[in-house]
């Protein structure tokens, strides 16, 4: 089973890397850029075929390692 975990900063948390990307895009002449927020994407293959077990394993992985839940949100998508 394959899954994708997307981790992003919570609203209100400063994103200096996103601001740097925003500035770089504007300096490269990319038009229409308003605000950039950056995040992380993890593509994960699971050995189980049980959807509930996969979701539980991924939630545990996010809570323990993949996301800092104080300042980040995460979203799990199972293919």
mmCIF file of the N, C-alpha and C atoms, coordinates in Angstrom:
data_MODEL
# 
_entry.id   MODEL 
# 
loop_
_atom_site.group_PDB 
_atom_site.id 
_atom_site.type_symbol 
_atom_site.label_atom_id 
_atom_site.label_alt_id 
_atom_site.label_comp_id 
_atom_site.label_asym_id 
_atom_site.label_entity_id 
_atom_site.label_seq_id 
_atom_site.pdbx_PDB_ins_code 
_atom_site.Cartn_x 
_atom_site.Cartn_y 
_atom_site.Cartn_z 
_atom_site.occupancy 
_atom_site.B_iso_or_equiv 
_atom_site.pdbx_formal_charge 
_atom_site.auth_seq_id 
_atom_site.auth_comp_id 
_atom_site.auth_asym_id 
_atom_site.auth_atom_id 
_atom_site.pdbx_PDB_model_num 
ATOM 1   N N  . UNK A 1 1  ? 0.858  -1.172 0.000   1.00 0.00 ? 1  UNK A N  1 
ATOM 2   C CA . UNK A 1 1  ? 0.000  0.000  0.000   1.00 0.00 ? 1  UNK A CA 1 
ATOM 3   C C  . UNK A 1 1  ? 0.902  1.232  0.000   1.00 0.00 ? 1  UNK A C  1 
ATOM 4   N N  . UNK A 1 2  ? 0.508  2.247  -0.772  1.00 0.00 ? 2  UNK A N  1 
ATOM 5   C CA . UNK A 1 2  ? 1.291  3.473  -0.847  1.00 0.00 ? 2  UNK A CA 1 
ATOM 6   C C  . UNK A 1 2  ? 0.531  4.610  -0.199  1.00 0.00 ? 2  UNK A C  1 
ATOM 7   N N  . UNK A 1 3  ? 1.289  5.522  0.395   1.00 0.00 ? 3  UNK A N  1 
ATOM 8   C CA . UNK A 1 3  ? 0.686  6.677  1.052   1.00 0.00 ? 3  UNK A CA 1 
ATOM 9   C C  . UNK A 1 3  ? 1.561  7.903  0.838   1.00 0.00 ? 3  UNK A C  1 
ATOM 10  N N  . UNK A 1 4  ? 0.936  9.042  0.973   1.00 0.00 ? 4  UNK A N  1 
ATOM 11  C CA . UNK A 1 4  ? 1.657  10.315 0.932   1.00 0.00 ? 4  UNK A CA 1 
ATOM 12  C C  . UNK A 1 4  ? 1.287  11.094 2.178   1.00 0.00 ? 4  UNK A C  1 
ATOM 13  N N  . UNK A 1 5  ? 2.309  11.586 2.877   1.00 0.00 ? 5  UNK A N  1 
ATOM 14  C CA . UNK A 1 5  ? 2.120  12.430 4.054   1.00 0.00 ? 5  UNK A CA 1 
ATOM 15  C C  . UNK A 1 5  ? 2.629  13.818 3.694   1.00 0.00 ? 5  UNK A C  1 
ATOM 16  N N  . UNK A 1 6  ? 1.776  14.819 3.866   1.00 0.00 ? 6  UNK A N  1 
ATOM 17  C CA . UNK A 1 6  ? 2.144  16.204 3.602   1.00 0.00 ? 6  UNK A CA 1 
ATOM 18  C C  . UNK A 1 6  ? 2.177  16.951 4.928   1.00 0.00 ? 6  UNK A C  1 
ATOM 19  N N  . UNK A 1 7  ? 3.305  17.597 5.197   1.00 0.00 ? 7  UNK A N  1 
ATOM 20  C CA . UNK A 1 7  ? 3.490  18.338 6.441   1.00 0.00 ? 7  UNK A CA 1 
ATOM 21  C C  . UNK A 1 7  ? 3.659  19.814 6.095   1.00 0.00 ? 7  UNK A C  1 
ATOM 22  N N  . UNK A 1 8  ? 2.855  20.677 6.722   1.00 0.00 ? 8  UNK A N  1 
ATOM 23  C CA . UNK A 1 8  ? 2.939  22.112 6.485   1.00 0.00 ? 8  UNK A CA 1 
ATOM 24  C C  . UNK A 1 8  ? 2.919  22.854 7.813   1.00 0.00 ? 8  UNK A C  1 
ATOM 25  N N  . UNK A 1 9  ? 3.448  24.066 7.784   1.00 0.00 ? 9  UNK A N  1 
ATOM 26  C CA . UNK A 1 9  ? 3.424  24.894 8.985   1.00 0.00 ? 9  UNK A CA 1 
ATOM 27  C C  . UNK A 1 9  ? 1.994  25.344 9.270   1.00 0.00 ? 9  UNK A C  1 
ATOM 28  N N  . UNK A 1 10 ? 1.649  25.441 10.536  1.00 0.00 ? 10 UNK A N  1 
ATOM 29  C CA . UNK A 1 10 ? 0.335  25.926 10.921  1.00 0.00 ? 10 UNK A CA 1 
ATOM 30  C C  . UNK A 1 10 ? 0.226  27.405 10.560  1.00 0.00 ? 10 UNK A C  1 
ATOM 31  N N  . UNK A 1 11 ? -1.023 27.859 10.327  1.00 0.00 ? 11 UNK A N  1 
ATOM 32  C CA . UNK A 1 11 ? -1.253 29.277 10.073  1.00 0.00 ? 11 UNK A CA 1 
ATOM 33  C C  . UNK A 1 11 ? -0.769 30.081 11.279  1.00 0.00 ? 11 UNK A C  1 
ATOM 34  N N  . UNK A 1 12 ? -0.137 31.197 11.004  1.00 0.00 ? 12 UNK A N  1 
ATOM 35  C CA . UNK A 1 12 ? 0.365  32.051 12.072  1.00 0.00 ? 12 UNK A CA 1 
ATOM 36  C C  . UNK A 1 12 ? 1.809  31.774 12.451  1.00 0.00 ? 12 UNK A C  1 
ATOM 37  N N  . UNK A 1 13 ? 2.360  30.643 12.007  1.00 0.00 ? 13 UNK A N  1 
ATOM 38  C CA . UNK A 1 13 ? 3.764  30.328 12.272  1.00 0.00 ? 13 UNK A CA 1 
ATOM 39  C C  . UNK A 1 13 ? 4.603  30.962 11.163  1.00 0.00 ? 13 UNK A C  1 
ATOM 40  N N  . UNK A 1 14 ? 5.608  31.727 11.552  1.00 0.00 ? 14 UNK A N  1 
ATOM 41  C CA . UNK A 1 14 ? 6.470  32.369 10.568  1.00 0.00 ? 14 UNK A CA 1 
ATOM 42  C C  . UNK A 1 14 ? 7.160  31.323 9.702   1.00 0.00 ? 14 UNK A C  1 
ATOM 43  N N  . UNK A 1 15 ? 7.303  31.643 8.415   1.00 0.00 ? 15 UNK A N  1 
ATOM 44  C CA . UNK A 1 15 ? 7.898  30.721 7.451   1.00 0.00 ? 15 UNK A CA 1 
ATOM 45  C C  . UNK A 1 15 ? 9.017  31.446 6.696   1.00 0.00 ? 15 UNK A C  1 
ATOM 46  N N  . UNK A 1 16 ? 10.203 31.560 7.294   1.00 0.00 ? 16 UNK A N  1 
ATOM 47  C CA . UNK A 1 16 ? 11.289 32.285 6.633   1.00 0.00 ? 16 UNK A CA 1 
ATOM 48  C C  . UNK A 1 16 ? 11.731 31.645 5.320   1.00 0.00 ? 16 UNK A C  1 
ATOM 49  N N  . UNK A 1 17 ? 11.679 30.329 5.231   1.00 0.00 ? 17 UNK A N  1 
ATOM 50  C CA . UNK A 1 17 ? 12.057 29.672 3.982   1.00 0.00 ? 17 UNK A CA 1 
ATOM 51  C C  . UNK A 1 17 ? 11.042 29.992 2.883   1.00 0.00 ? 17 UNK A C  1 
ATOM 52  N N  . UNK A 1 18 ? 9.784  30.005 3.226   1.00 0.00 ? 18 UNK A N  1 
ATOM 53  C CA . UNK A 1 18 ? 8.743  30.382 2.263   1.00 0.00 ? 18 UNK A CA 1 
ATOM 54  C C  . UNK A 1 18 ? 8.936  31.812 1.780   1.00 0.00 ? 18 UNK A C  1 
ATOM 55  N N  . UNK A 1 19 ? 9.267  32.725 2.702   1.00 0.00 ? 19 UNK A N  1 
ATOM 56  C CA . UNK A 1 19 ? 9.524  34.120 2.331   1.00 0.00 ? 19 UNK A CA 1 
ATOM 57  C C  . UNK A 1 19 ? 10.729 34.224 1.399   1.00 0.00 ? 19 UNK A C  1 
ATOM 58  N N  . UNK A 1 20 ? 11.788 33.438 1.675   1.00 0.00 ? 20 UNK A N  1 
ATOM 59  C CA . UNK A 1 20 ? 12.975 33.453 0.819   1.00 0.00 ? 20 UNK A CA 1 
ATOM 60  C C  . UNK A 1 20 ? 12.625 32.949 -0.588  1.00 0.00 ? 20 UNK A C  1 
ATOM 61  N N  . UNK A 1 21 ? 11.816 31.902 -0.674  1.00 0.00 ? 21 UNK A N  1 
ATOM 62  C CA . UNK A 1 21 ? 11.387 31.369 -1.968  1.00 0.00 ? 21 UNK A CA 1 
ATOM 63  C C  . UNK A 1 21 ? 10.545 32.404 -2.704  1.00 0.00 ? 21 UNK A C  1 
ATOM 64  N N  . UNK A 1 22 ? 9.649  33.046 -1.974  1.00 0.00 ? 22 UNK A N  1 
ATOM 65  C CA . UNK A 1 22 ? 8.806  34.093 -2.558  1.00 0.00 ? 22 UNK A CA 1 
ATOM 66  C C  . UNK A 1 22 ? 9.666  35.208 -3.156  1.00 0.00 ? 22 UNK A C  1 
ATOM 67  N N  . UNK A 1 23 ? 10.651 35.672 -2.403  1.00 0.00 ? 23 UNK A N  1 
ATOM 68  C CA . UNK A 1 23 ? 11.544 36.724 -2.884  1.00 0.00 ? 23 UNK A CA 1 
ATOM 69  C C  . UNK A 1 23 ? 12.347 36.279 -4.099  1.00 0.00 ? 23 UNK A C  1 
ATOM 70  N N  . UNK A 1 24 ? 12.823 35.033 -4.084  1.00 0.00 ? 24 UNK A N  1 
ATOM 71  C CA . UNK A 1 24 ? 13.607 34.517 -5.209  1.00 0.00 ? 24 UNK A CA 1 
ATOM 72  C C  . UNK A 1 24 ? 12.749 34.421 -6.467  1.00 0.00 ? 24 UNK A C  1 
ATOM 73  N N  . UNK A 1 25 ? 11.513 33.964 -6.331  1.00 0.00 ? 25 UNK A N  1 
ATOM 74  C CA . UNK A 1 25 ? 10.630 33.868 -7.493  1.00 0.00 ? 25 UNK A CA 1 
ATOM 75  C C  . UNK A 1 25 ? 10.378 35.250 -8.088  1.00 0.00 ? 25 UNK A C  1 
ATOM 76  N N  . UNK A 1 26 ? 10.134 36.228 -7.221  1.00 0.00 ? 26 UNK A N  1 
ATOM 77  C CA . UNK A 1 26 ? 9.898  37.590 -7.700  1.00 0.00 ? 26 UNK A CA 1 
ATOM 78  C C  . UNK A 1 26 ? 11.145 38.149 -8.381  1.00 0.00 ? 26 UNK A C  1 
ATOM 79  N N  . UNK A 1 27 ? 12.325 37.878 -7.819  1.00 0.00 ? 27 UNK A N  1 
ATOM 80  C CA . UNK A 1 27 ? 13.559 38.388 -8.430  1.00 0.00 ? 27 UNK A CA 1 
ATOM 81  C C  . UNK A 1 27 ? 13.860 37.698 -9.761  1.00 0.00 ? 27 UNK A C  1 
ATOM 82  N N  . UNK A 1 28 ? 13.305 36.508 -9.971  1.00 0.00 ? 28 UNK A N  1 
ATOM 83  C CA . UNK A 1 28 ? 13.467 35.802 -11.243 1.00 0.00 ? 28 UNK A CA 1 
ATOM 84  C C  . UNK A 1 28 ? 12.426 36.237 -12.280 1.00 0.00 ? 28 UNK A C  1 
ATOM 85  N N  . UNK A 1 29 ? 11.565 37.159 -11.877 1.00 0.00 ? 29 UNK A N  1 
ATOM 86  C CA . UNK A 1 29 ? 10.576 37.688 -12.811 1.00 0.00 ? 29 UNK A CA 1 
ATOM 87  C C  . UNK A 1 29 ? 9.296  36.891 -12.901 1.00 0.00 ? 29 UNK A C  1 
ATOM 88  N N  . UNK A 1 30 ? 9.072  35.979 -11.959 1.00 0.00 ? 30 UNK A N  1 
ATOM 89  C CA . UNK A 1 30 ? 7.825  35.214 -11.955 1.00 0.00 ? 30 UNK A CA 1 
ATOM 90  C C  . UNK A 1 30 ? 6.718  36.147 -11.469 1.00 0.00 ? 30 UNK A C  1 
ATOM 91  N N  . UNK A 1 31 ? 5.709  36.329 -12.308 1.00 0.00 ? 31 UNK A N  1 
ATOM 92  C CA . UNK A 1 31 ? 4.623  37.276 -12.023 1.00 0.00 ? 31 UNK A CA 1 
ATOM 93  C C  . UNK A 1 31 ? 3.512  36.643 -11.194 1.00 0.00 ? 31 UNK A C  1 
ATOM 94  N N  . UNK A 1 32 ? 2.825  37.457 -10.421 1.00 0.00 ? 32 UNK A N  1 
ATOM 95  C CA . UNK A 1 32 ? 1.618  37.040 -9.738  1.00 0.00 ? 32 UNK A CA 1 
ATOM 96  C C  . UNK A 1 32 ? 1.823  36.251 -8.453  1.00 0.00 ? 32 UNK A C  1 
ATOM 97  N N  . UNK A 1 33 ? 3.038  36.250 -7.901  1.00 0.00 ? 33 UNK A N  1 
ATOM 98  C CA . UNK A 1 33 ? 3.297  35.524 -6.651  1.00 0.00 ? 33 UNK A CA 1 
ATOM 99  C C  . UNK A 1 33 ? 2.859  36.406 -5.485  1.00 0.00 ? 33 UNK A C  1 
ATOM 100 N N  . UNK A 1 34 ? 1.962  35.887 -4.655  1.00 0.00 ? 34 UNK A N  1 
ATOM 101 C CA . UNK A 1 34 ? 1.468  36.658 -3.522  1.00 0.00 ? 34 UNK A CA 1 
ATOM 102 C C  . UNK A 1 34 ? 2.089  36.224 -2.209  1.00 0.00 ? 34 UNK A C  1 
ATOM 103 N N  . UNK A 1 35 ? 2.032  34.936 -1.920  1.00 0.00 ? 35 UNK A N  1 
ATOM 104 C CA . UNK A 1 35 ? 2.531  34.424 -0.648  1.00 0.00 ? 35 UNK A CA 1 
ATOM 105 C C  . UNK A 1 35 ? 2.966  32.975 -0.863  1.00 0.00 ? 35 UNK A C  1 
ATOM 106 N N  . UNK A 1 36 ? 4.121  32.617 -0.327  1.00 0.00 ? 36 UNK A N  1 
ATOM 107 C CA . UNK A 1 36 ? 4.624  31.249 -0.459  1.00 0.00 ? 36 UNK A CA 1 
ATOM 108 C C  . UNK A 1 36 ? 4.801  30.654 0.932   1.00 0.00 ? 36 UNK A C  1 
ATOM 109 N N  . UNK A 1 37 ? 4.272  29.463 1.125   1.00 0.00 ? 37 UNK A N  1 
ATOM 110 C CA . UNK A 1 37 ? 4.487  28.678 2.347   1.00 0.00 ? 37 UNK A CA 1 
ATOM 111 C C  . UNK A 1 37 ? 5.090  27.359 1.894   1.00 0.00 ? 37 UNK A C  1 
ATOM 112 N N  . UNK A 1 38 ? 6.117  26.898 2.551   1.00 0.00 ? 38 UNK A N  1 
ATOM 113 C CA . UNK A 1 38 ? 6.768  25.650 2.154   1.00 0.00 ? 38 UNK A CA 1 
ATOM 114 C C  . UNK A 1 38 ? 6.406  24.539 3.123   1.00 0.00 ? 38 UNK A C  1 
ATOM 115 N N  . UNK A 1 39 ? 6.631  23.316 2.680   1.00 0.00 ? 39 UNK A N  1 
ATOM 116 C CA . UNK A 1 39 ? 6.333  22.163 3.519   1.00 0.00 ? 39 UNK A CA 1 
ATOM 117 C C  . UNK A 1 39 ? 7.169  20.967 3.092   1.00 0.00 ? 39 UNK A C  1 
ATOM 118 N N  . UNK A 1 40 ? 6.768  19.801 3.575   1.00 0.00 ? 40 UNK A N  1 
ATOM 119 C CA . UNK A 1 40 ? 7.486  18.554 3.280   1.00 0.00 ? 40 UNK A CA 1 
ATOM 120 C C  . UNK A 1 40 ? 6.479  17.524 2.784   1.00 0.00 ? 40 UNK A C  1 
ATOM 121 N N  . UNK A 1 41 ? 6.940  16.665 1.865   1.00 0.00 ? 41 UNK A N  1 
ATOM 122 C CA . UNK A 1 41 ? 6.114  15.565 1.365   1.00 0.00 ? 41 UNK A CA 1 
ATOM 123 C C  . UNK A 1 41 ? 6.896  14.269 1.533   1.00 0.00 ? 41 UNK A C  1 
ATOM 124 N N  . UNK A 1 42 ? 6.238  13.262 2.095   1.00 0.00 ? 42 UNK A N  1 
ATOM 125 C CA . UNK A 1 42 ? 6.833  11.939 2.276   1.00 0.00 ? 42 UNK A CA 1 
ATOM 126 C C  . UNK A 1 42 ? 5.986  10.926 1.514   1.00 0.00 ? 42 UNK A C  1 
ATOM 127 N N  . UNK A 1 43 ? 6.592  10.217 0.571   1.00 0.00 ? 43 UNK A N  1 
ATOM 128 C CA . UNK A 1 43 ? 5.929  9.100  -0.095  1.00 0.00 ? 43 UNK A CA 1 
ATOM 129 C C  . UNK A 1 43 ? 6.385  7.829  0.601   1.00 0.00 ? 43 UNK A C  1 
ATOM 130 N N  . UNK A 1 44 ? 5.440  7.087  1.144   1.00 0.00 ? 44 UNK A N  1 
ATOM 131 C CA . UNK A 1 44 ? 5.749  5.943  2.002   1.00 0.00 ? 44 UNK A CA 1 
ATOM 132 C C  . UNK A 1 44 ? 5.046  4.701  1.472   1.00 0.00 ? 44 UNK A C  1 
ATOM 133 N N  . UNK A 1 45 ? 5.774  3.596  1.418   1.00 0.00 ? 45 UNK A N  1 
ATOM 134 C CA . UNK A 1 45 ? 5.179  2.312  1.071   1.00 0.00 ? 45 UNK A CA 1 
ATOM 135 C C  . UNK A 1 45 ? 5.014  1.511  2.358   1.00 0.00 ? 45 UNK A C  1 
ATOM 136 N N  . UNK A 1 46 ? 3.813  0.987  2.544   1.00 0.00 ? 46 UNK A N  1 
ATOM 137 C CA . UNK A 1 46 ? 3.500  0.203  3.740   1.00 0.00 ? 46 UNK A CA 1 
ATOM 138 C C  . UNK A 1 46 ? 3.362  -1.261 3.367   1.00 0.00 ? 46 UNK A C  1 
ATOM 139 N N  . UNK A 1 47 ? 3.738  -2.132 4.277   1.00 0.00 ? 47 UNK A N  1 
ATOM 140 C CA . UNK A 1 47 ? 3.657  -3.569 4.025   1.00 0.00 ? 47 UNK A CA 1 
ATOM 141 C C  . UNK A 1 47 ? 2.251  -4.119 4.245   1.00 0.00 ? 47 UNK A C  1 
ATOM 142 N N  . UNK A 1 48 ? 1.434  -3.417 4.978   1.00 0.00 ? 48 UNK A N  1 
ATOM 143 C CA . UNK A 1 48 ? 0.080  -3.890 5.269   1.00 0.00 ? 48 UNK A CA 1 
ATOM 144 C C  . UNK A 1 48 ? -0.882 -3.526 4.144   1.00 0.00 ? 48 UNK A C  1 
ATOM 145 N N  . UNK A 1 49 ? -1.953 -4.274 4.012   1.00 0.00 ? 49 UNK A N  1 
ATOM 146 C CA . UNK A 1 49 ? -3.031 -3.953 3.086   1.00 0.00 ? 49 UNK A CA 1 
ATOM 147 C C  . UNK A 1 49 ? -4.278 -3.492 3.850   1.00 0.00 ? 49 UNK A C  1 
ATOM 148 N N  . UNK A 1 50 ? -4.169 -3.434 5.177   1.00 0.00 ? 50 UNK A N  1 
ATOM 149 C CA . UNK A 1 50 ? -5.280 -3.027 6.034   1.00 0.00 ? 50 UNK A CA 1 
ATOM 150 C C  . UNK A 1 50 ? -5.278 -1.504 6.163   1.00 0.00 ? 50 UNK A C  1 
ATOM 151 N N  . UNK A 1 51 ? -6.333 -0.862 5.677   1.00 0.00 ? 51 UNK A N  1 
ATOM 152 C CA . UNK A 1 51 ? -6.421 0.601  5.665   1.00 0.00 ? 51 UNK A CA 1 
ATOM 153 C C  . UNK A 1 51 ? -6.319 1.201  7.068   1.00 0.00 ? 51 UNK A C  1 
ATOM 154 N N  . UNK A 1 52 ? -7.042 0.633  8.027   1.00 0.00 ? 52 UNK A N  1 
ATOM 155 C CA . UNK A 1 52 ? -7.023 1.168  9.391   1.00 0.00 ? 52 UNK A CA 1 
ATOM 156 C C  . UNK A 1 52 ? -5.644 1.031  10.024  1.00 0.00 ? 52 UNK A C  1 
ATOM 157 N N  . UNK A 1 53 ? -5.000 -0.101 9.798   1.00 0.00 ? 53 UNK A N  1 
ATOM 158 C CA . UNK A 1 53 ? -3.659 -0.323 10.335  1.00 0.00 ? 53 UNK A CA 1 
ATOM 159 C C  . UNK A 1 53 ? -2.665 0.652  9.700   1.00 0.00 ? 53 UNK A C  1 
ATOM 160 N N  . UNK A 1 54 ? -2.802 0.885  8.406   1.00 0.00 ? 54 UNK A N  1 
ATOM 161 C CA . UNK A 1 54 ? -1.921 1.816  7.700   1.00 0.00 ? 54 UNK A CA 1 
ATOM 162 C C  . UNK A 1 54 ? -2.096 3.235  8.239   1.00 0.00 ? 54 UNK A C  1 
ATOM 163 N N  . UNK A 1 55 ? -3.336 3.655  8.405   1.00 0.00 ? 55 UNK A N  1 
ATOM 164 C CA . UNK A 1 55 ? -3.600 4.998  8.932   1.00 0.00 ? 55 UNK A CA 1 
ATOM 165 C C  . UNK A 1 55 ? -3.039 5.157  10.339  1.00 0.00 ? 55 UNK A C  1 
ATOM 166 N N  . UNK A 1 56 ? -3.187 4.146  11.175  1.00 0.00 ? 56 UNK A N  1 
ATOM 167 C CA . UNK A 1 56 ? -2.661 4.206  12.544  1.00 0.00 ? 56 UNK A CA 1 
ATOM 168 C C  . UNK A 1 56 ? -1.139 4.292  12.538  1.00 0.00 ? 56 UNK A C  1 
ATOM 169 N N  . UNK A 1 57 ? -0.495 3.503  11.678  1.00 0.00 ? 57 UNK A N  1 
ATOM 170 C CA . UNK A 1 57 ? 0.972  3.519  11.595  1.00 0.00 ? 57 UNK A CA 1 
ATOM 171 C C  . UNK A 1 57 ? 1.472  4.874  11.112  1.00 0.00 ? 57 UNK A C  1 
ATOM 172 N N  . UNK A 1 58 ? 0.797  5.433  10.111  1.00 0.00 ? 58 UNK A N  1 
ATOM 173 C CA . UNK A 1 58 ? 1.215  6.730  9.581   1.00 0.00 ? 58 UNK A CA 1 
ATOM 174 C C  . UNK A 1 58 ? 0.981  7.853  10.583  1.00 0.00 ? 58 UNK A C  1 
ATOM 175 N N  . UNK A 1 59 ? -0.133 7.802  11.310  1.00 0.00 ? 59 UNK A N  1 
ATOM 176 C CA . UNK A 1 59 ? -0.383 8.810  12.338  1.00 0.00 ? 59 UNK A CA 1 
ATOM 177 C C  . UNK A 1 59 ? 0.694  8.741  13.408  1.00 0.00 ? 59 UNK A C  1 
ATOM 178 N N  . UNK A 1 60 ? 1.061  7.539  13.822  1.00 0.00 ? 60 UNK A N  1 
ATOM 179 C CA . UNK A 1 60 ? 2.121  7.384  14.824  1.00 0.00 ? 60 UNK A CA 1 
ATOM 180 C C  . UNK A 1 60 ? 3.446  7.928  14.298  1.00 0.00 ? 60 UNK A C  1 
ATOM 181 N N  . UNK A 1 61 ? 3.747  7.657  13.022  1.00 0.00 ? 61 UNK A N  1 
ATOM 182 C CA . UNK A 1 61 ? 4.988  8.153  12.422  1.00 0.00 ? 61 UNK A CA 1 
ATOM 183 C C  . UNK A 1 61 ? 5.007  9.677  12.409  1.00 0.00 ? 61 UNK A C  1 
ATOM 184 N N  . UNK A 1 62 ? 3.873  10.275 12.093  1.00 0.00 ? 62 UNK A N  1 
ATOM 185 C CA . UNK A 1 62 ? 3.788  11.736 12.071  1.00 0.00 ? 62 UNK A CA 1 
ATOM 186 C C  . UNK A 1 62 ? 3.947  12.331 13.458  1.00 0.00 ? 62 UNK A C  1 
ATOM 187 N N  . UNK A 1 63 ? 3.247  11.748 14.413  1.00 0.00 ? 63 UNK A N  1 
ATOM 188 C CA . UNK A 1 63 ? 3.281  12.268 15.778  1.00 0.00 ? 63 UNK A CA 1 
ATOM 189 C C  . UNK A 1 63 ? 4.663  12.113 16.420  1.00 0.00 ? 63 UNK A C  1 
ATOM 190 N N  . UNK A 1 64 ? 5.386  11.043 16.061  1.00 0.00 ? 64 UNK A N  1 
ATOM 191 C CA . UNK A 1 64 ? 6.679  10.763 16.690  1.00 0.00 ? 64 UNK A CA 1 
ATOM 192 C C  . UNK A 1 64 ? 7.861  11.371 15.948  1.00 0.00 ? 64 UNK A C  1 
ATOM 193 N N  . UNK A 1 65 ? 7.774  11.516 14.603  1.00 0.00 ? 65 UNK A N  1 
ATOM 194 C CA . UNK A 1 65 ? 8.963  11.909 13.849  1.00 0.00 ? 65 UNK A CA 1 
ATOM 195 C C  . UNK A 1 65 ? 8.715  12.885 12.711  1.00 0.00 ? 65 UNK A C  1 
ATOM 196 N N  . UNK A 1 66 ? 7.749  12.610 11.875  1.00 0.00 ? 66 UNK A N  1 
ATOM 197 C CA . UNK A 1 66 ? 7.636  13.352 10.617  1.00 0.00 ? 66 UNK A CA 1 
ATOM 198 C C  . UNK A 1 66 ? 7.170  14.796 10.782  1.00 0.00 ? 66 UNK A C  1 
ATOM 199 N N  . UNK A 1 67 ? 6.379  15.071 11.805  1.00 0.00 ? 67 UNK A N  1 
ATOM 200 C CA . UNK A 1 67 ? 5.850  16.422 12.008  1.00 0.00 ? 67 UNK A CA 1 
ATOM 201 C C  . UNK A 1 67 ? 6.098  16.883 13.442  1.00 0.00 ? 67 UNK A C  1 
ATOM 202 N N  . UNK A 1 68 ? 6.415  18.153 13.565  1.00 0.00 ? 68 UNK A N  1 
ATOM 203 C CA . UNK A 1 68 ? 6.468  18.785 14.883  1.00 0.00 ? 68 UNK A CA 1 
ATOM 204 C C  . UNK A 1 68 ? 5.073  19.358 15.107  1.00 0.00 ? 68 UNK A C  1 
ATOM 205 N N  . UNK A 1 69 ? 4.238  18.625 15.817  1.00 0.00 ? 69 UNK A N  1 
ATOM 206 C CA . UNK A 1 69 ? 2.819  18.973 15.915  1.00 0.00 ? 69 UNK A CA 1 
ATOM 207 C C  . UNK A 1 69 ? 2.549  20.261 16.687  1.00 0.00 ? 69 UNK A C  1 
ATOM 208 N N  . UNK A 1 70 ? 3.565  20.825 17.309  1.00 0.00 ? 70 UNK A N  1 
ATOM 209 C CA . UNK A 1 70 ? 3.392  22.123 17.958  1.00 0.00 ? 70 UNK A CA 1 
ATOM 210 C C  . UNK A 1 70 ? 3.240  23.214 16.901  1.00 0.00 ? 70 UNK A C  1 
ATOM 211 N N  . UNK A 1 71 ? 4.015  23.121 15.817  1.00 0.00 ? 71 UNK A N  1 
ATOM 212 C CA . UNK A 1 71 ? 4.003  24.163 14.792  1.00 0.00 ? 71 UNK A CA 1 
ATOM 213 C C  . UNK A 1 71 ? 3.590  23.669 13.403  1.00 0.00 ? 71 UNK A C  1 
ATOM 214 N N  . UNK A 1 72 ? 3.366  22.353 13.248  1.00 0.00 ? 72 UNK A N  1 
ATOM 215 C CA . UNK A 1 72 ? 3.058  21.815 11.930  1.00 0.00 ? 72 UNK A CA 1 
ATOM 216 C C  . UNK A 1 72 ? 1.768  20.994 11.937  1.00 0.00 ? 72 UNK A C  1 
ATOM 217 N N  . UNK A 1 73 ? 1.070  21.032 10.810  1.00 0.00 ? 73 UNK A N  1 
ATOM 218 C CA . UNK A 1 73 ? -0.067 20.151 10.543  1.00 0.00 ? 73 UNK A CA 1 
ATOM 219 C C  . UNK A 1 73 ? 0.398  19.056 9.594   1.00 0.00 ? 73 UNK A C  1 
ATOM 220 N N  . UNK A 1 74 ? -0.297 17.945 9.585   1.00 0.00 ? 74 UNK A N  1 
ATOM 221 C CA . UNK A 1 74 ? 0.008  16.908 8.604   1.00 0.00 ? 74 UNK A CA 1 
ATOM 222 C C  . UNK A 1 74 ? -1.280 16.338 8.034   1.00 0.00 ? 74 UNK A C  1 
ATOM 223 N N  . UNK A 1 75 ? -1.148 15.837 6.801   1.00 0.00 ? 75 UNK A N  1 
ATOM 224 C CA . UNK A 1 75 ? -2.284 15.216 6.118   1.00 0.00 ? 75 UNK A CA 1 
ATOM 225 C C  . UNK A 1 75 ? -1.811 13.899 5.538   1.00 0.00 ? 75 UNK A C  1 
ATOM 226 N N  . UNK A 1 76 ? -2.573 12.843 5.749   1.00 0.00 ? 76 UNK A N  1 
ATOM 227 C CA . UNK A 1 76 ? -2.239 11.499 5.263   1.00 0.00 ? 76 UNK A CA 1 
ATOM 228 C C  . UNK A 1 76 ? -3.203 11.143 4.143   1.00 0.00 ? 76 UNK A C  1 
ATOM 229 N N  . UNK A 1 77 ? -2.642 10.715 2.999   1.00 0.00 ? 77 UNK A N  1 
ATOM 230 C CA . UNK A 1 77 ? -3.442 10.250 1.871   1.00 0.00 ? 77 UNK A CA 1 
ATOM 231 C C  . UNK A 1 77 ? -2.967 8.842  1.518   1.00 0.00 ? 77 UNK A C  1 
ATOM 232 N N  . UNK A 1 78 ? -3.880 7.888  1.520   1.00 0.00 ? 78 UNK A N  1 
ATOM 233 C CA . UNK A 1 78 ? -3.540 6.520  1.166   1.00 0.00 ? 78 UNK A CA 1 
ATOM 234 C C  . UNK A 1 78 ? -4.079 6.227  -0.225  1.00 0.00 ? 78 UNK A C  1 
ATOM 235 N N  . UNK A 1 79 ? -3.199 5.748  -1.087  1.00 0.00 ? 79 UNK A N  1 
ATOM 236 C CA . UNK A 1 79 ? -3.585 5.468  -2.491  1.00 0.00 ? 79 UNK A CA 1 
ATOM 237 C C  . UNK A 1 79 ? -4.287 4.131  -2.592  1.00 0.00 ? 79 UNK A C  1 
# 
